[in-house]
């Protein structure tokens, strides 16, 4: 595809004005990086707030008598059980159980099911949905809307100035609201492993919203290069690289998106294959995360064992920031046999620096949040992790050799607590930060 054939998002001129280097991506001319470069953009997003133009992605509404039940005929997710204000990650599956695309489905309001799919797949996805659900549900493409992502530990404070209602959202929650003087669909989610938001707005308002956010000194524009390194560092897959139509959700390590009700019913495309793989039958490959020394194994590189036998292939790679990747130990907290989508990340190095009284205050607060996924970063040993889970939390002991096979999805400790528990949590968080010298 020539440059003349590439599409442009509503922010194309804004990217050029900001000094972006533009590259072809998903049929669009998109910014791969700005003047600071990929590494600085990566670190800025981890420490402050990064602004991404993701308007190339596909947005649509699915409506009808029961669009949620209709959508379940194409996916393995529980959409009839999706409550208003909630969002769910899922996949379109083919009849062989392969992933056609991964996507987000949500209920920000009463107007059916709001869908966001990958830009490179959107034409095929929307054609497939319209064809398969013809006469049952109606799909409306929202090509007149732009999509921005604001990601990083300072994202919540930045967006609160323009959309106060966004501060009330917890991870994977969504709402229709007025923001920047226009109608917006805002979800607390993203693709970086950080706390943050995705903001759907009319395309006509995109430049004004972009400029308003960049006027805040805590925000910088971030390109596709850092978006890729951030998502890979967080263990998140990229369709077309880590997933394709031959890859099942089990092979792609996405079994968390196979709802319990749907597994029991076995009523989704490719269920025979997928349920067999879940039982350990016929599973030949699986996506794993590897920590490597030296230069990364570039995409497409074959991975061999000590005998020289090829055991896999690299599907995505990136040099680790500061020469290393994070490793994570997963700890679960369960109440009333219901899992929450809320995720909290605690760095044990920081945890060990705060007083026992403040540690207990945070644990007491966590107990009030109800079921929560905890991702605890691994340090020298597991002593502090064991202290954290006394009195109700259950530790899953993981041999160090298996850590490379684990992945995580993270959210900011501060905003996860405050978002779920309300303003009363802020005093505890302030005390936590003061002890670490961050207040």
PADRENRO-477567 format. One line per 8 residues: number of its first residue (from 1); their letters; for each residue x, y, z of C-alpha. Coordinates in Angstrom, 3 decimals, decimal comma. Example, Ala and Ser with C-alpha at 12.3 -4.5 7.8 and 13.67 -1.06 7.14 Angstrom:
# residues 2
1) as) 12,300/-4,500/7,800 ~ 13,670/-1,060/7,140
This chain:
# residues 439
1) xxxxxxxx) 0,000/0,000/0,000 ~ 1,448/3,361/-1,026 ~ 1,505/6,390/1,270 ~ -1,203/7,945/-0,891 ~ -3,489/4,994/-0,144 ~ -3,075/5,187/3,624 ~ -5,974/6,490/5,688 ~ -5,552/9,255/8,243
9) xxxxxxxx) -7,042/9,649/11,685 ~ -8,572/13,023/12,641 ~ -5,281/13,769/14,454 ~ -2,936/13,291/11,491 ~ -1,994/16,983/11,216 ~ -1,591/17,228/14,990 ~ 0,926/14,373/14,891 ~ 2,948/16,091/12,186
17) xxxxxxxx) 2,912/19,347/14,143 ~ 4,254/17,490/17,195 ~ 7,193/16,133/15,194 ~ 5,953/12,563/14,877 ~ 7,584/10,043/12,559 ~ 4,704/8,504/10,637 ~ 4,574/4,865/9,483 ~ 1,979/2,605/7,826
25) xxxxxxxx) -0,043/0,661/10,399 ~ -3,358/-1,155/9,923 ~ -3,951/0,776/6,702 ~ -3,380/4,152/8,377 ~ -0,525/6,607/8,587 ~ 0,245/6,501/12,315 ~ 2,897/7,999/14,628 ~ 5,553/5,457/15,639
33) xxxxxxxx) 7,374/7,973/17,843 ~ 7,749/11,663/18,602 ~ 10,856/13,777/19,222 ~ 11,766/12,193/22,566 ~ 12,019/8,667/21,133 ~ 10,523/5,326/22,154 ~ 12,434/4,739/25,393 ~ 11,626/8,141/26,891
41) xxxxxxxx) 7,996/7,807/25,819 ~ 7,843/4,378/27,477 ~ 9,271/5,677/30,746 ~ 7,083/8,798/30,691 ~ 3,969/6,625/30,471 ~ 5,165/4,468/33,362 ~ 5,826/7,546/35,510 ~ 3,303/10,185/34,395
49) xxxxxxxx) 0,613/10,090/31,653 ~ 0,921/9,185/27,989 ~ -1,615/10,138/25,326 ~ -2,205/7,728/22,439 ~ -4,202/8,184/19,247 ~ -5,966/4,860/18,653 ~ -8,630/6,225/16,318 ~ -7,672/3,603/13,723
57) xxxxxxxx) -9,459/0,999/15,835 ~ -12,990/-0,019/14,977 ~ -15,936/1,212/17,040 ~ -19,493/-0,021/16,622 ~ -22,872/-0,512/18,301 ~ -24,708/-3,824/18,254 ~ -28,446/-3,406/18,782 ~ -31,561/-5,573/18,606
65) xxxxxxxx) -34,025/-7,463/20,751 ~ -31,122/-9,084/22,667 ~ -27,744/-8,052/21,228 ~ -25,929/-9,617/24,190 ~ -27,262/-13,116/23,573 ~ -26,710/-12,673/19,848 ~ -23,055/-11,715/20,376 ~ -22,497/-14,816/22,489
73) xxxxxxxx) -23,006/-16,969/19,380 ~ -19,691/-15,571/18,082 ~ -17,656/-15,375/21,288 ~ -16,864/-17,400/24,449 ~ -17,620/-14,510/26,836 ~ -20,579/-13,992/29,162 ~ -22,314/-10,995/27,589 ~ -25,847/-11,743/28,766
81) xxxxxxxx) -24,435/-11,349/32,274 ~ -22,611/-8,107/31,463 ~ -24,019/-5,470/33,786 ~ -24,574/-1,817/32,844 ~ -21,373/0,148/33,284 ~ -19,138/-2,869/32,784 ~ -16,693/-3,863/30,052 ~ -15,432/-7,298/29,042
89) xxxxxxxx) -12,454/-8,543/27,043 ~ -13,347/-11,317/24,601 ~ -12,624/-12,805/21,200 ~ -14,393/-13,503/17,940 ~ -13,890/-17,209/17,218 ~ -14,112/-19,202/14,011 ~ -15,723/-22,634/13,841 ~ -12,351/-24,278/14,463
97) xxxxxxxx) -11,877/-22,360/17,712 ~ -9,290/-19,977/16,282 ~ -9,182/-16,320/17,261 ~ -10,507/-14,096/14,463 ~ -9,816/-11,022/16,616 ~ -9,719/-9,964/20,236 ~ -11,946/-7,099/21,331 ~ -13,704/-5,174/24,065
105) xxxxxxxx) -17,477/-5,263/24,561 ~ -19,158/-2,901/27,001 ~ -22,394/-1,334/28,239 ~ -21,636/2,351/28,835 ~ -25,341/3,185/28,453 ~ -28,636/1,626/27,350 ~ -27,815/1,713/23,633 ~ -27,007/-1,946/23,028
113) xxxxxxxx) -23,458/-3,336/23,112 ~ -20,535/-1,021/22,375 ~ -17,661/-2,794/20,587 ~ -14,036/-1,845/20,009 ~ -11,982/-4,089/17,705 ~ -8,479/-3,985/16,269 ~ -7,897/-1,560/13,407 ~ -6,308/-4,076/11,035
121) xxxxxxxx) -9,255/-6,442/11,497 ~ -12,209/-4,078/11,760 ~ -13,542/-4,399/8,207 ~ -13,476/-8,182/8,376 ~ -14,827/-8,244/11,935 ~ -17,764/-5,993/11,184 ~ -18,597/-7,885/7,984 ~ -18,519/-11,179/9,902
129) xxxxxxxx) -20,711/-9,887/12,729 ~ -23,233/-8,370/10,315 ~ -23,421/-11,562/8,267 ~ -23,641/-14,016/11,171 ~ -26,198/-11,956/13,094 ~ -28,308/-10,860/10,125 ~ -31,941/-10,773/11,176 ~ -31,033/-11,131/14,858
137) xxxxxxxx) -29,090/-7,948/15,619 ~ -28,031/-4,814/13,750 ~ -24,471/-3,512/13,641 ~ -23,767/0,206/13,237 ~ -20,187/1,234/12,529 ~ -19,125/4,398/14,326 ~ -16,606/5,662/11,795 ~ -17,416/9,229/12,822
145) xxxxxxxx) -15,800/8,789/16,244 ~ -12,181/9,095/17,367 ~ -10,571/7,089/20,159 ~ -7,860/8,313/22,538 ~ -6,073/6,439/25,307 ~ -4,691/8,260/28,338 ~ -2,420/5,914/30,279 ~ -0,151/6,170/33,310
153) xxxxxxxx) -0,198/6,748/37,075 ~ -1,202/10,403/36,630 ~ -3,913/9,729/34,024 ~ -6,779/9,757/36,535 ~ -5,825/13,128/37,983 ~ -5,419/14,615/34,505 ~ -8,753/13,383/33,168 ~ -10,631/14,386/36,337
161) xxxxxxxx) -10,133/18,045/35,360 ~ -12,134/17,511/32,160 ~ -14,422/14,609/33,122 ~ -14,986/14,435/36,902 ~ -17,237/11,379/36,535 ~ -14,310/9,370/35,167 ~ -12,727/9,305/38,621 ~ -15,635/7,182/39,863
169) xxxxxxxx) -14,894/4,390/37,408 ~ -13,051/1,291/38,594 ~ -10,905/-0,888/36,334 ~ -12,943/-2,302/33,409 ~ -15,878/-0,029/34,124 ~ -17,344/2,331/31,536 ~ -19,853/5,164/31,259 ~ -21,332/7,669/28,853
177) xxxxxxxx) -20,601/11,196/30,083 ~ -20,010/14,753/29,029 ~ -16,295/15,481/28,770 ~ -14,502/18,364/27,066 ~ -17,952/19,734/26,249 ~ -18,931/16,767/24,043 ~ -20,573/13,376/24,475 ~ -17,966/10,790/25,386
185) xxxxxxxx) -17,806/7,071/26,115 ~ -15,099/6,530/28,726 ~ -13,723/3,237/30,013 ~ -11,076/2,664/32,665 ~ -8,895/0,280/30,737 ~ -6,010/0,267/28,300 ~ -3,153/-1,582/26,678 ~ -0,090/-0,606/28,697
193) xxxxxxxx) -0,382/-2,327/32,069 ~ -0,934/1,076/33,692 ~ -4,030/2,675/35,129 ~ -5,760/4,765/32,502 ~ -8,699/5,427/30,243 ~ -9,918/4,987/26,686 ~ -12,017/7,919/25,496 ~ -14,395/7,710/22,535
201) xxxxxxxx) -15,434/11,139/21,199 ~ -16,865/12,603/17,985 ~ -14,140/12,834/15,352 ~ -14,901/16,549/14,969 ~ -13,784/17,112/18,584 ~ -10,598/15,031/18,428 ~ -8,116/17,872/17,898 ~ -9,616/20,029/20,647
209) xxxxxxxx) -9,565/17,133/23,128 ~ -6,014/16,171/22,129 ~ -4,809/19,733/22,623 ~ -6,612/20,100/25,952 ~ -4,950/16,998/27,357 ~ -1,497/17,901/26,051 ~ -1,815/21,337/27,659 ~ -1,280/19,531/30,980
217) xxxxxxxx) 2,438/19,253/31,748 ~ 1,900/15,717/33,046 ~ 0,887/14,499/29,573 ~ 3,008/13,760/26,492 ~ 2,064/12,176/23,144 ~ 3,148/8,565/22,785 ~ 3,651/6,629/19,543 ~ 3,180/3,042/18,406
225) xxxxxxxx) 6,742/2,080/19,338 ~ 6,265/2,707/23,041 ~ 2,734/1,325/22,873 ~ 4,250/-1,962/21,722 ~ 6,991/-2,043/24,370 ~ 4,525/-1,117/27,124 ~ 1,995/-3,802/26,200 ~ 4,720/-6,431/25,836
233) xxxxxxxx) 6,275/-5,535/29,167 ~ 2,793/-6,001/30,675 ~ 2,387/-9,390/28,932 ~ -0,484/-8,347/26,642 ~ -0,822/-9,999/23,208 ~ -1,022/-8,239/19,852 ~ -3,347/-9,709/17,256 ~ -1,573/-10,663/14,033
241) xxxxxxxx) 1,627/-11,348/15,958 ~ 0,869/-13,370/19,092 ~ -2,609/-14,418/17,947 ~ -4,143/-15,378/14,604 ~ -6,985/-17,480/13,219 ~ -5,084/-20,720/13,912 ~ -4,520/-19,828/17,575 ~ -7,069/-20,977/20,152
249) xxxxxxxx) -7,717/-19,055/23,388 ~ -5,941/-21,856/25,260 ~ -2,876/-21,688/23,032 ~ -2,929/-17,903/23,343 ~ -3,027/-18,100/27,169 ~ -6,364/-16,271/27,210 ~ -8,429/-18,777/29,152 ~ -9,436/-16,068/31,645
257) xxxxxxxx) -11,742/-14,788/28,882 ~ -13,618/-18,118/28,688 ~ -16,464/-17,596/31,138 ~ -17,458/-20,400/33,486 ~ -21,050/-20,484/32,246 ~ -19,958/-20,712/28,625 ~ -17,441/-23,452/29,384 ~ -20,107/-25,500/31,123
265) xxxxxxxx) -22,571/-24,984/28,277 ~ -19,972/-25,567/25,546 ~ -22,080/-23,382/23,262 ~ -19,462/-21,198/21,572 ~ -17,653/-21,632/18,233 ~ -14,873/-24,224/18,375 ~ -15,947/-25,429/21,812 ~ -15,040/-29,064/21,085
273) xxxxxxxx) -11,397/-28,174/20,426 ~ -11,101/-25,538/23,145 ~ -12,652/-27,652/25,909 ~ -10,400/-30,564/24,951 ~ -7,345/-28,319/25,167 ~ -8,496/-27,075/28,561 ~ -8,565/-30,708/29,677 ~ -4,999/-31,146/28,459
281) xxxxxxxx) -5,910/-33,098/25,349 ~ -4,309/-32,179/22,040 ~ -2,661/-28,980/23,221 ~ 0,508/-28,672/21,150 ~ 1,661/-25,123/21,847 ~ 1,088/-22,223/24,223 ~ 2,017/-18,560/24,344 ~ 4,490/-17,903/27,171
289) xxxxxxxx) 6,587/-14,971/28,313 ~ 10,361/-15,344/28,218 ~ 13,008/-13,252/29,931 ~ 16,185/-13,311/27,873 ~ 19,726/-12,124/28,451 ~ 21,442/-10,041/25,816 ~ 19,727/-9,165/22,559 ~ 16,048/-10,153/22,351
297) xxxxxxxx) 14,939/-12,961/20,068 ~ 13,328/-10,999/17,243 ~ 9,873/-11,835/15,945 ~ 10,002/-15,001/13,876 ~ 13,189/-16,319/15,513 ~ 13,078/-20,023/16,307 ~ 13,556/-21,046/19,940 ~ 15,581/-24,212/20,538
305) xxxxxxxx) 16,275/-26,276/23,646 ~ 19,714/-27,327/24,824 ~ 19,785/-30,225/22,362 ~ 19,105/-27,913/19,437 ~ 15,538/-29,098/18,892 ~ 13,210/-26,256/17,896 ~ 10,500/-25,897/20,538 ~ 8,903/-22,605/19,561
313) xxxxxxxx) 9,066/-19,321/17,731 ~ 9,226/-15,724/18,955 ~ 6,009/-13,851/18,175 ~ 6,846/-10,483/19,795 ~ 9,999/-9,073/21,357 ~ 11,402/-5,888/22,805 ~ 14,489/-4,841/24,709 ~ 13,653/-4,489/28,392
321) xxxxxxxx) 13,750/-1,042/29,963 ~ 16,977/-0,737/32,005 ~ 17,983/-4,106/30,580 ~ 15,456/-6,232/32,432 ~ 11,854/-7,369/32,421 ~ 9,586/-7,484/35,454 ~ 8,641/-10,892/36,793 ~ 5,415/-11,338/38,697
329) xxxxxxxx) 4,001/-13,721/41,256 ~ 0,225/-13,982/41,194 ~ -1,700/-14,016/44,447 ~ -5,469/-14,441/44,599 ~ -8,010/-13,102/47,040 ~ -11,452/-14,680/46,745 ~ -14,799/-13,907/48,381 ~ -18,211/-15,524/47,774
337) xxxxxxxx) -16,690/-17,606/44,949 ~ -16,969/-14,620/42,590 ~ -13,926/-13,137/40,888 ~ -13,670/-9,415/40,330 ~ -12,006/-7,783/37,361 ~ -10,316/-5,340/39,756 ~ -6,549/-5,741/39,731 ~ -4,132/-4,287/42,269
345) xxxxxxxx) -0,374/-4,249/41,910 ~ 1,950/-3,910/44,866 ~ 5,705/-3,690/44,475 ~ 7,216/-5,647/47,341 ~ 10,282/-3,456/47,487 ~ 7,993/-0,530/48,313 ~ 5,853/-2,662/50,612 ~ 8,843/-3,565/52,763
353) xxxxxxxx) 9,641/0,125/53,313 ~ 6,349/1,084/54,947 ~ 5,372/0,536/58,557 ~ 3,488/-2,586/59,748 ~ 0,614/-0,330/60,801 ~ 0,270/1,096/57,312 ~ 0,608/-2,364/55,789 ~ -2,312/-3,509/57,925
361) xxxxxxxx) -4,350/-0,416/57,007 ~ -3,944/-1,252/53,329 ~ -4,883/-4,902/53,909 ~ -7,964/-3,848/55,877 ~ -8,951/-1,557/53,043 ~ -8,405/-4,307/50,483 ~ -10,735/-6,599/52,418 ~ -13,506/-4,018/51,991
369) xxxxxxxx) -13,022/-3,993/48,219 ~ -14,375/-7,527/47,978 ~ -12,869/-10,091/45,565 ~ -9,698/-8,717/44,049 ~ -6,909/-10,001/41,840 ~ -3,568/-9,193/43,403 ~ -0,393/-9,127/41,325 ~ 2,647/-8,986/43,571
377) xxxxxxxx) 5,992/-8,291/41,934 ~ 8,717/-10,736/42,871 ~ 11,716/-9,431/44,761 ~ 14,486/-11,342/46,543 ~ 12,159/-13,739/48,365 ~ 8,536/-14,406/49,189 ~ 8,647/-13,439/52,879 ~ 6,852/-10,127/52,441
385) xxxxxxxx) 4,309/-11,672/50,098 ~ 3,449/-14,255/52,738 ~ 2,971/-11,508/55,321 ~ 0,590/-9,726/52,971 ~ -1,735/-12,684/52,628 ~ -2,093/-13,667/56,265 ~ -5,676/-13,846/57,434 ~ -7,622/-14,933/54,373
393) xxxxxxxx) -5,510/-14,567/51,259 ~ -4,209/-17,742/49,642 ~ -0,680/-18,015/48,318 ~ 0,071/-19,959/45,174 ~ 3,684/-21,072/45,504 ~ 5,462/-20,791/42,172 ~ 8,908/-22,315/41,545 ~ 11,289/-19,642/40,219
401) xxxxxxxx) 11,798/-21,637/37,017 ~ 8,110/-21,214/36,202 ~ 8,009/-17,460/36,633 ~ 8,957/-16,917/32,998 ~ 5,663/-18,513/31,971 ~ 3,541/-16,033/33,921 ~ 2,059/-12,770/32,801 ~ 0,224/-9,922/34,486
409) xxxxxxxx) -2,295/-7,174/33,882 ~ -1,785/-4,313/36,267 ~ -3,510/-1,249/37,594 ~ -2,275/1,583/39,761 ~ -2,345/0,769/43,479 ~ -3,461/4,252/44,410 ~ -6,249/4,673/41,866 ~ -7,456/1,076/42,182
417) xxxxxxxx) -8,020/1,574/45,890 ~ -9,515/5,038/45,655 ~ -11,639/4,125/42,629 ~ -13,230/1,189/44,439 ~ -13,233/2,313/48,060 ~ -13,973/6,012/47,642 ~ -12,373/9,160/49,097 ~ -11,864/7,551/52,513
425) xxxxxxxx) -9,060/5,497/50,995 ~ -7,091/8,584/50,046 ~ -5,812/9,196/53,595 ~ -4,300/5,713/53,688 ~ -2,693/6,165/50,291 ~ -1,287/9,562/51,269 ~ 0,309/7,993/54,354 ~ 1,734/5,208/52,175
433) xxxxxxx) 3,282/7,704/49,782 ~ 4,671/9,880/52,588 ~ 6,548/6,917/54,031 ~ 8,094/6,320/50,609 ~ 8,940/9,981/50,187 ~ 6,529/10,412/47,265 ~ 3,966/12,766/48,773
